[in-house]
Amino acid sequence: MINDRTSFPDGSRIDDWFYDINIPDIETLGKQYHFNEYGIFPSDHVQTKSIQSLIDRVAGEDGGVIVVDPGVYISGALNFKNGVNLYLSEGAVLKGSDDICDFPVTFTRIEGQSCDYFPALINADGMDGFVIAGSGVIDGNGLRYWKQFWCRRAWNKDCTNKDEQRPRLVFISNSRNVTVCGVTMRDSAFWTNHLYKCERVRYIDCRITSPHEPVGAPSTDAIDIDACRMVHVKNCYMAVNDDAVALKGGKGPDADSATENGANERVIIEDCDFGFCHGCLTFGSESIHDNNIILRNITVDTGYNMLWLKMRPDTPQCYENVLVENVSGHAANFLNINPWRQFFDAKGKAIPPSLCRNITLKDCTFTCDTYFNVNSDPSQFILKDFTFKNLSVCAADIGFDGSVFDGYKEEDIVLSKKDDVAFPDSITTL
């Protein structure tokens, strides 16, 4: 394990791109096309057609930036085009329709599969240099969708996320050199940000939220990274009713050979604050290969899992070269590694054991219910070369079993016992 701040866990050099965190100024984004100047004004009516027409116009005039003026504007699915950026002024709210009919079914990517489903509010495919910026708000208007989901789940406990049709908030695919900065993204009906097969994506100074009560916002992950390379999340606040950052990439017994799937490589999440979330950093539940992942300089107010490795028995997986460093706060589980069987389908095939290797947790101070929630089954997954260093953890359950690892190092571990359990109703599935 390389411990300096210039290298990834496998020892390779961190690219210079990760050190460029300049926030684009609106004056650098091209000609400005203000909503109000092109006949789009705050309204209670859905204005998808007018907004999409403006996007198309900007694309046809060699690009620029669409500026959402102060006020609330409601829309269904919008498809951005190369050269067209989005800027949300202070006091501006771009709000999703709560009628799924405003999101016509399209071929897209969702839950580790490429299939027909509903698009997001903001969709950007095949972009180079796409920017979403400003101090305004992108609002998913999710309450109606959440209520409908829980109503359906009460009727059918096996209801999947896709069974109750909901749009995501932002879906960016097959794109590179993307910057999302300064904006607030809230109340998504489904996943908040979904990146698929992208390279060089930055999230800087964003605020991403959804409620966990009184009506929980199901599966509203803050940022889902799906078969991407070089993603940087910095100085963001995330509080959602599911995972803060989740690594995805495909699922199923043949997932590692399907061209639509892929690995996540060279991802850094740093200098962020997490409010309520199910997983601060989650590998899975549909993920095949994650390599060179760093989570550092993080505070966690209330989480169910600090580091969560979901091991699907129906999917070949490899999680490797992971560094969790300087994370402090409160969670139900400090480390959670367990089989994940939600909607299990091995299609009758035998799956070789998955592998987690070169995982380091260091310089962390945590209060939790369970320090070591790890149930290893070598027939399903192998845990190799784990390092715990300079950890101070106060937990109701401080039990630890180093025999589950094929190679384990520890240094300066301080465990203390507490009597109370802070998360008696913590959940592991949605």
BAMIVEX-433466 format. One record per residue: x, y, z of N, C-alpha, C, O in turn. Coordinates in steps of 0.02 Angstrom, whole numbers, plus 50000, padded with zeros to 5 digits. Example, Ala and Ser with C-alpha at 12.3 -4.5 7.8 and 13.67 -1.06 7.14 Angstrom:
// BAMIVEX-433466
506604971650390506154977550390506604983550390507124983450423506424988850354506844994750357506455000250394506705005750402
// end
This chain:
// BAMIVEX-433466
500424994050000500005000050000500445006250000500875007150043500335010649951500685016949948500305022049991499705022749982500655025450036500315029750084500355037150068500045041150103500735039150018500765046250002500135048349965499745044049943500035054849958499415057449930499455058249854499005061249825499965055649823500045056349751499935049849714500005049549653499765044549750499705037949719499045034649736498755035749789498805030649689498235026349702498465020249743499065019049749498005016449770498205010749812498645005649779499025002149814498625005049713499065000149680499755003049666500174999749636499875009349687500525012549677500575016849615501065020449607500075016649572500095020749512499965028049530499625029549579500225032449490500195039649504499485042349494499155040549445499265046549540498625049949531498695055149475499155059249476498255054949428498295059249369498235066649389497875068349436498585070949352498555078149365497835080749362497665085549396497425077649321496725079849315496375080249382495945084649391496535075949429496195075949494496355082249535495995083749582496885085749518497085091649556496785098049528496865103449557496455097649471496145103549441495415103849464494995100349438495285108049514494605108449541494305115349531493875117549569494525118849479494245125349463493515124749442493335120349402493095129049468492385129149452492285133649391492495139449393491975131149338491885135249278491475141449292490965141149328491675146949264491295153149268490795153249210490945150849156490215156049222489705156149170489955159549107489745157749052490405164349114490655167949055491075163449010491205165148953491295157749036491715153348996491315147848961491605143748925490655147848971490245142248946489915143748879489495139948855490095149348848489815150948783489245155948787489095158648841488925157048731488355161648728487815159548777487655153648783487525164648811487025163248861486315163748831486145168548797485925158548845485235158248823484785157948885484675152648913484535163748906484135164148967483425161748953483125163548902483155157748998482475155348991481995161048973481635160648923482005166349014481505171649006481565175248940481065177748913482165175648913482265178948849481995174848791481915177448736481865168448802481625164048749480925161248766480745155848744480555165248805479855163748816479695158348867479145155748868480175156548908480065151548960480055155049027480555157849049479475154949060479375158549123479135153749177478875148449162479225155649241478995151349295478255149649286477855154049268478075143349298477385141149286477245134749323477705130949340476605133549337476395127249366476305121849313476175116049329476375123749250476275118949195476935115749174477475118749183476885109849147477475106349123477705109649057477305110549011478355111349054478615115048997479165111248959479635114248933479105104648957479615100548925479745102748853480315103648833479215103648815479295105148743479675111548732480115111848689479505116748770479845123248762480575122848782481015125648748480725119348836481415118848859481825114648811482395116448795481535109148787481905104948739482015108748674482535107848642481545112748653481635116748592482215121548600482585122848552482295124348660482855128848671483525125048670484015127448642483535119048699484135114948696484325113548623484905114248604483825111748584483955110248513484205116448477484645115948434483925122148492484145128348460484865129848476485265131548432485045129348540485735130748561486225126048525486755128148502486035119648521486455114848487486545116648413487085115848385486015119148382486045121048312486415127448299486585128948242486525131348351486885137748345487585137248374487855142048401487875131348369488565130148389488675130248464489245131348487488155129248503488235128148574488215134548616488195140148590488235133348681488205138748729487945136148795488015130248810487655140548835487405138648901486695140948910486525146748899486265136248929485575137848946485565140249018485805136749063485285146149030485265148949097484555148749122484105151849093484445145149176483795144749208483735150849254484105151349304483295155349239483195161349279482825159749344482535154349350482825164349393482485162949456481755161149445481415163849401481515156649486480825154149480480815146649474481335143349469480215143749473480125136549469479875134749399479375137449376480225129949367480055127649300479975120049302480435116549323479405117549280479265110449283479375107349214479175110149163479685101449214479845098149151479835090649158479915087949213479735087349102479865080249096480565079149071480995083449079480685073449039481365071649017481645076548967481315078348918482255078848980482625083448936483245079948911483595076548950483395080648847483975077548817484465082848793484345086348744485015083448830485515088448812485945085948755486015079848744486225090648718486615088948659487315092048665487425096748703487775089348627488475091448632488525098948622488235101848576488905102048666489005109248663488515113348702488585119448706488005110148731487485113748769487585112448843487545106748866487715117748881487825117248953487205119948990486755122848960487195118849055486625120749096486865124749156487315122549193486575130649166486745134849224486105136749260485625139149229486095135549326485505137149366485655143149410486075142849455485325148649395485435154849433485205154049505484815149549521485445158349548485205158449617484455159649617484215164349586484095155449652483365155949654483005152149599482395152149596483395148849556483095144949502482975137749524483395134849559482405134949505482245127949520482005124649456481475126449429482375119849432482155115649377481865109349409482225105449440481205108449401480845103549441480545098149396480225099749345480645091949414480375086449375479625085749384479355086949438479295083749331478585082049335478485075949379478905071549381477915075749415477765069849455477295065149418476975060849449477245065949352476855061449309477345057549265477685060549223477385051049274477865047049237477745047349162478195045749123477155049249140477015049849069477435055349036477505055548975477715059749076478155065049049478865062549040479315066449024478975056049050479625052949041479545046848995479555041249020479485047948930479335042348884479875036948887480475038448889479665030748886480125025048890480635025448834480475027048777481265023848851481805023948803482295018448820482245015448874482755016948776483275012048792483805015648834484085020648813483935012948894484375016348941484745011148983484765005248965485025013349036485415009049081485125009849151485045015449175484985004249184484715004649252484854998149288484764992749261485074998649351485184992949395485604987449362485434981549366486154989449330486614984649302486384981449237486674976449216485874984249206485614981349144485484986949093485294992449112485584985449029485394989948976484734987548948484684981948923484214991848952483544989548937483094995548925483305001348932482474994248907481974999448902481755001448972481564997249013481785007848986481555010449050481425017949041481435020548986481305021249096481145028349094481775032549099482225030949139481825037849061482415042249064482415046449127481945046149167482935050249136482995054849192482685061649173482475062649116482675066149221482485073049206483005076149159482825079049108483645075449177484185077949135484565071949108484835067949146484595071449042484945066049008485475069048962485345073748925486085066148966486635068548924487025062448901487325058948942487025061248836487365055348809487865057548755487715061748713488455054448757488955055948706489215063048709489385065948657489255065848769489475072848776490225073248789490525068548815490515078848769491205080348785491245087548810491155092248772491375088248876491425094948905490775097548934490705103548943490295093248949489655095348977489735098149047490105095349088489395103849060489435107149125488725108449151488295110949115488615106649214488025108849252488295112949310488685110449350488095119249314488385123649365487855128649390487285128749367488075132649438487635137749467487455136249538487635131049565487075140749569486875139849639486145138049646485875138049701485815136549590485115134749591484995127449608485445124049632484385125149595484155118549619483875114449561483515116949518484055108049561483725103049519483315098649567483595095149609482655098849559482195095949607481825090149574481495091149523481875084149602481535078349573480805077849588480445073849556480555081849636479835081949649479575074849664479065072649637479945071249707479855064049713479305061549758479165055549758478975065849797478525063449850477995058649823477865053449853477675060449769477145056149742477425049349722477105044249735478005049249691478315042949671478485038649732478385032549732478745041849784478925038149845478315034849876478325029049895477785038649882477175035949912476915030049872476705025049901476925030649806476685025249763477125019149770476875013449769477785020149778478235014449786478065010649850478005004549849477995014249906477875010849969477185007649971477095002450003476715010549935476045007449930476095000849892475804995849913476465000849837476554994749799476944989549839476774983649838477464991649875477864987049915477454983949971477564978149989476974987749999476534984950050476104979450022475934974650057475904980149958475494975049925475904969149902475674963449903476524970549879476964965249853477664966549880478024970849856477864962649931478514963749962479094962549915479654964649928478964958949859479484957649810479504962849754479864961949705479134968149763479144973549714479844976249705480174977949755480084976549644480764979149631480754986649620480224989749615481344989549617481384996649603481064998449537480755003649530481144994049488480894995549421480144994349415479824996949369479854990449460479144989049456478724995349468478204996349436478944999649512478605006049522478985011249481479515013549502478715013149425479075017149375479235024049403478805027849423479885025549402480125032049428480705034549387481125030449366480755040949374481335043649338481905045149385481805046749444482505044649359483085047249395483115054849388482715057849351483585058049422483645065249416484135067149361483965071149316484735064349362485255065849312485555059349288485775055249328485575058349222485885052449192486365054849138486165057849088487015053449149487535055549102487895049149079488155045449120487895048049014488165041748987488635043048929488565047948892489125038548921489585038648865489885045648854489945047948797490065048848908490295055748904490965056548940491175052348979491305062148924491945063448955492015070948969491685075148939492465072449016492605079349034491965082949056491785088149030491635079949106491015082549133491145085749200491515083149241490835091549212490885094949276490185096649301489795099849266490035094549363489425096449397489625100049461489945096949504489455106449467489725110249524489225115349550488855118549512489225115949616488855121349649488115120249658487815123449702487815115849619487085115349620486835111049678487205107049706486205112049695485855107749742485415103049702485035105149658485455096649718485025091549687484635088149743484925085249788483975088549738483575086149795482965082249772482715083149716482735077949816482085074549811481995070749745481465071049715482515067249724482445063149664481935057549676481875055049731481585055749623481105050249629481465043449634481205038849666482055043049603482445036749602483175039049610483295044049643483665035549582484365037549588484435044949571484125047449524484855048349609484935055549598485405057049540485225060649494486005054249542486485055049488486725048149466486935044049507486685046749401486905040349374487395041749317487215044749267488015039549327488535040149276488645033249246488755028349282488635032849179488725026449146489235027249089489145031249044489755023149093490285023049042490535030149027490575032248969490705033649080490975040349074491705040549096491935036049131492055045849076492755046649095492875054049110492675058449074493225055149165493395061949188492765065849205492565070449169492455063949260491855067249285491995070049354492245066549398491835076449363491935079749428491265081849458490835084549423491185080549522490655083649562490995087749615491345085149658490895094349614491235098949659490715103449692490295106449658490745103949758490335108749796489585107749784489215112649782489365101649776488655100249766488325098249831488645095849878487675099249833487265097049890486735092449862486335094349819486725086149887486295080949860485895077949917486175074749961485225078749916484825076649973484165073449952483895074849899483925069049995483255066349993483085063950063483535062150101482445063950082482265062450152482225055050166482075050950122482365053250229482245046350251481635046050297481425040650317481335051850312480715052150350480395059050338480745063650318479745059950348479255054850367479095049850311478905044150324479165052050248479105047350192479795046350163480095050950135480055040250170480715038750145480735038850069480275036650036481285041550043481375041949971481765035749948482385035749953481435030549924481775024149912482275024449855482145027149802482865021549868483385020649817483565027249783483615027649722483675032349823483855038949796484605040149804484805045549825485015035149787485735035849792485975042749767485725045249717486445045549803486695052149783487065051749717486915055449670487575047249712487965046549652488095039149639488415035749679487845036749582487975029849560488475030049503488365033249452489035026549513489585026449464489585019549432489715014549466489435019349368489275013149333489755012349273489655015549221490265008149281490735006749226491075013049202491085014549142491355016849249491675023249233492405023349252492645019149291492755028149224493475028949238493625036249253493405040749217493985037349307494195043949329493585048349348493335052249308493365047349410492815051249438493065054449503493365051049544492925060849511493155064549569492555067949602492215072049571492425066249665491885069249704492215072949762492535069949804492135079649764492505083649813492065089249841491685092449805492125090249906491785095749941491025095449931490705100649921490745089549934490015088849925489685086749991490005083750034489055088449997488645086050052488125081350024487765082949977488075075350054487605070350031487215067450090487515065150139486565067650085486125064750136485515061950099485075065850079485485055350091484965052250050484715045850083485045043050127484135043650061483855037550089484085031250051483675027050031484735030850041485065024950015485815026550016486045030050061486185024249967486905025149970487115032149949486825035149904487635034649982487915041049961488285040149894488095043349845488795035949893489145034349831489135026749823489355023149867488875024449766488835017249752489195015749687489115019349637489595010449687489945008249628489565002449596489424997449628489405003249533489004998349497489374996249433489934998549421489064992049393489414989949332489124983849298489344982049243488634980549329488324974649298488184969249349488484969149402487724964749332487574959249376487354953249335487164953849277487404947349365487224941149333487824936749320488384939249321487714930349307488274925649302488744927049243489324924949245488504930549192488924932149134489094939549130489294942049077489014943049186489074950349185489774952649165489854957949133490284948749182490964950949168491154950149094491684952549074490744946849055490894946048984490434950148939490534950148878489944953448967489474957448928489784964248913490014967748959489774966248850490104972548830489774978648859490094983848866489124978248876488804984048904488994985348977488824990649005489334980549008489554981449077490274983749079490584984749027490544984649139491244986749143491464988349213491074988249261492104989849219492414991349283492374998749299492305002949255492425000249363492555007049387493285007449407493525003249445493635012549382494345013149396494525020349411494285025049379494955021249461495235027849477494685032749497494515037449461494405031349557493875035449585494105038249652494345034549694494035044749661494215047949724493605051849750493335056149716493405050249812492885054049848493215057049909493465053349952493235063649914493615066749968493315073349990492955076749953493475075050054493285081450083492525082650080492305088150064492145077350095491415077750092491115076650161491415073650205490505079150169490105077850229489505073750210489155075250161489375068450249488795064150237488305064950294488485064450352487675066150277487145065750326486885058650327487285053950322486235057750335485955051050336486075047550270485965050450217486295041250273486365037250212486405029850233486565028350291486255025350187486305018250202487025015850197487255011850238487385018250147488085016550139488475022750120488295026250073489005024150156489425029850138489785028450072489765032550026490105022750068490395020250005490185013049999490355008850041489815011549946489535004849937489775001949871489725005149818490034995849874490224992049814489644987349799489524982649838489284988449745488694984449728488064988649737488114994649750487474985649730487374978549729487474975249661487484969149656487554979349608487714976449543488384979349520488414984749490488914975649534489584978049517490034972049505490004967149541490464972549454490884966849437491624968049452491984963449472491864974249442492574975549454492664982949472492464987449434492964984149530493124990849553493844991049574494064986849614494224995749547494954995849556495195002949568495015007549531495615003749619495915010249637495375015249656495225020049620495075013949714494535018049741494775021049807495015017449851494715027649814494925031149875494335034949905493985038649870494225033949970493755037850009494145040950066494425037350108494185047650069494605050650121494345057550142494005061050104494515059350203494325065750232493565066750230493305071350199493225062250264492495062050263492225062350334492505059150379491685066050345491325065750408490635062850394490315064450344490405058550440489775055050431489335056550492489515054950548488755059650479488305061250534487925055050556487925053350615487595051650509487195045750525487195041050465486865042450415487545035650470487555030850415487405023850441487545022350499487135019650398487055012650417487715008850408487875004450449488085010450355488715006950342489245011950319489125015850274489825011750352490365016050329490655013450264490635016950213490915007250264491145003950203490734997650195490704993450240490424996950137489954991350125490154987850061490114990750007490354981550067490524977450010489974972250001489934967450040489554973249951489004968649938489264963149891489484964549836489214957049914489474951349876488894947349847488554943749884488784947849782488224944349750488444937249733488914936249696488104932249759488274925249742488124923449669488354918349645487734927749634487564926249564487984930249514487834930249455488514933649539488904938149496489654937449511489834937849570490074936449462490804936549474491034943649489490884948249451491394944549546491574951249568492304951549589492584946649613492604957349580493274958749606493294965949629493234970549589493384966949694493474973549723494194973849747494394970049792494594978449719495304978349736495594985449738495354990049706496134985949778496504992149784496054997849808495905002549771495844997249871495375001949901495705005049963495985001550005495655011649968495915015150026495365019350057495065023550024495225018150121494775022350161495195025650214495495022250256495215032250213495705035850254495395042150285495065046050251495505043050350495295049150385494535050150378494315055350354494155045150400493435045550401493205045250474493435041050512492745049650493492515049850562491755050650563491465053450517491455048250618490735049250625490385043450658490665040050701489765042250636489325037450669488985033050615488765035450564488955026550629488625021950583488425015650620488695014150673487955011950592487775005550622488345000650615488514997150663488665000350556489214995750543489824999650518489775003750472490394998350549491005001350525491214998050459491355001450410491224991350459491374987550399490844982150390490724978150436490524981950331490014977050317490204973350253490214976250199490354966850260490484962550202490054956350210490184952250255489564955650168489094950050173488814948250105488814952450059488574942150097488214940450035487614944950026487274946850074487484946649963486914950949946486474947149897486674945849840485884945249919485464940649880484824943949855484374940349832484774950349857484164953649833484074952249759484504953649718483494949349742483324947649673483864943149642484064944149584484074938349681484594933549660484364929449601483794927049599484814928549551484654924349494485304922049461485594925649421485534916149479486154913449450486024909749384486494907349353485404909449364485214906249301485474899049295485644896649241485514895749353485724888849354486464887749344486684882049336486864893049344487584892449332487984892749396487784895949445488554889249396489004889449453489464895549446489764896649393489504899549498489904905749497490544904649537490504902549595491124905949508491754905249546491774910449602491434915549598492164909149655492194913949710492424920849687492884921449646492104925949714492314932849701492914934549746493104930649789493204940449734493824942149769493814949449791493644953949752493994950549854494134957349880494864957349903495054953149945495264961849877495964961749895496274968749898496054973349864496784969149939497144975449950496664981049970496584986049936496334979950028495864984750056496174987550120496354983750165496244994150124496544997350183496065002350214495785006550180495975001750280495605006650320496085009550371496385005850410496175016150370496675019250414496435026150437496055029550403496685028050495496585034750523495855036450529495645041950509495445031850556494735032950562494525032950635494795029150676494045037250652493755037450719493005036850712492685041050681492715031450742492015030150730491665027550792491965024250835491025029250797490585026350847490045022450809489745025050762489935016250828489465012150789489165006650833489355005650891488695003150804488414997350838488874991250831489014987750880489104990050770489514984250755490154986350719490124989650668490714984350747491364985950716491494981650655491714984250604491354975250659491574970550608490994966050589490914960550616490594968350542490014964450519490224960750456490044962850400490604955350465490884951650409490724944350418490904941250468490374941450369490214934350369490494931350306490184931550253491084928450312491444926050253491254918850237491154914650281491194917550172491084910750148491564909850089491424912150034492134906550099492634905850045492364902649982492664903349928491814899049987491524896249926491184901649884491064900649824491044907449915490724912949879491194918749866491184921649812491624920549915492084926049905492684925349951492644922650006493244927849926493884927549962494094934549981494074939149940494304935450044494534941850070495284941450080495534937550121495654945350042496384944650040496734951350051496544956350022497244951250094497684957050104497294963250127497254968250091497014962850187496684968450219497164971550269497534968050303497144978250274497554981850322497124986650362496754990650334497164986050429496834990750475497374994450513497804991350544497365001150509497905004950540497625011350572497245015150540497825012450634497645018550670496885019650669496645024750645496525014850697495805015250701495595015950774495855012450818495135020450787494845021150854494085020350846493755024850820493825014750870493125013150859492795011350926493045007050963492245014650940491845013150999491195009950974490825013050936491065003750995490505000050968490174995651021490494993651069489534994351011489184989551055489464982551045489504978651092489644980950983489944974550966490634975750937490704978050881491154974150976491834975350953492174968750932492784968450927491764963650921492044957250899492404957750833492224961650789492934953650827493344953750766493624946850755493834943450802493624944650691493884938150673494354938850614494134938950556495004939450628495494940350575495594934150533495934934450481495324928350554495424922250516495054922150450495184917950407494584926850441494214927050378494654929750321494474929250262495234932750338495654935850288496234931150268496524927750311496384931050205496994927950180497514933550175497624936450122497824934950231498294940550235497974946450270497504949450244498224947950330497934953450369498484956850410498904953450440498474963550410498944967450450498544972550491498054975350468498774973550552498474978750593499004982450632499524979750649498844988850647499304993050685498904998550719498515002050688499014999250785498705004650824497945004550818497635009350796497644998950839496914998250839496664999050911496884995450955496215003850922495925005050988495175003750983494815007450949494934998551017494224996951018493964997851088494264995551136493395001251094493085002251159492345000251155492035000851102492084998051212491404995251213490915000651235491045004351283490345000951201489795005051225489185000651235489114995451203488735002851278488174998651298487574999351253487204994551241487465005251227486845006451191486925004951116487475004851090486355003651083486335002551011485975008550980485395009850996486315012050936486035018250908485575017150848485155021350832485655011350816485285010050754484895003550758485034998850721484405003150803484044996750811483644994650751483494988750743483454999350709483024997850652483404998450586483094999450533484054997950587484434998650525484244993150477484114987450497484234994850412484024990150361484594988950313485054992950308484564983450277485084981950228484794981050158485174979950111484134981450150483834980750084483294986050075483044988850123483134987250012482564991649996482084987649953481564990249932
// end
